[in-house]
Amino acid sequence: MILTDHQLSAIVLAGGGLVVDAPTLTFSELHALAVSAQDGKSQLVVQNVAGLTAEQLQTLAAAAPGRISFDLTS
């Protein structure tokens, strides 16, 4: 990963949208990013979510309602 999870959180807190690859982050890091996206009113797209459960996706969605999208195409 080019940026650390703290740097990614700072970007979404500042209002910048991101597209992230789920396997490169832990669930805790993804959740923190979702919370930061909600707080920063930014968009977050999570790709390659096959390794996450439906419950985990729901948890992430609840942390950032309307601000997080999941790419289910791969």
Long-range contacts (C-beta under 8 A, 24 or more apart in sequence): 1-25, 5-29, 5-32, 5-33, 8-33, 8-36, 9-33, 9-36, 10-36, 12-36, 12-37, 12-40, 12-42, 12-44, 13-39, 13-40, 13-42, 14-40, 14-42, 15-40, 15-41, 15-42, 16-40, 16-42, 17-42, 17-43, 17-44, 17-45, 18-42, 18-43, 18-44, 18-45, 19-45, 19-47, 20-44, 20-45, 20-46, 20-47, 21-47, 21-48, 22-46, 22-47, 22-48, 22-49, 22-51, 22-52, 23-48, 23-51, 27-52, 27-56, 30-60, 31-59, 31-60, 31-63, 34-60, 34-61, 34-63, 34-64, 34-67, 34-68, 35-63, 35-64, 37-64, 37-67, 37-68, 38-63, 38-64, 38-65, 38-67, 41-67, 42-67, 43-67, 43-68, 43-69, 44-68, 44-69, 45-69, 45-70, 45-71, 46-70, 46-71, 47-71, 47-74, 48-74, 50-74
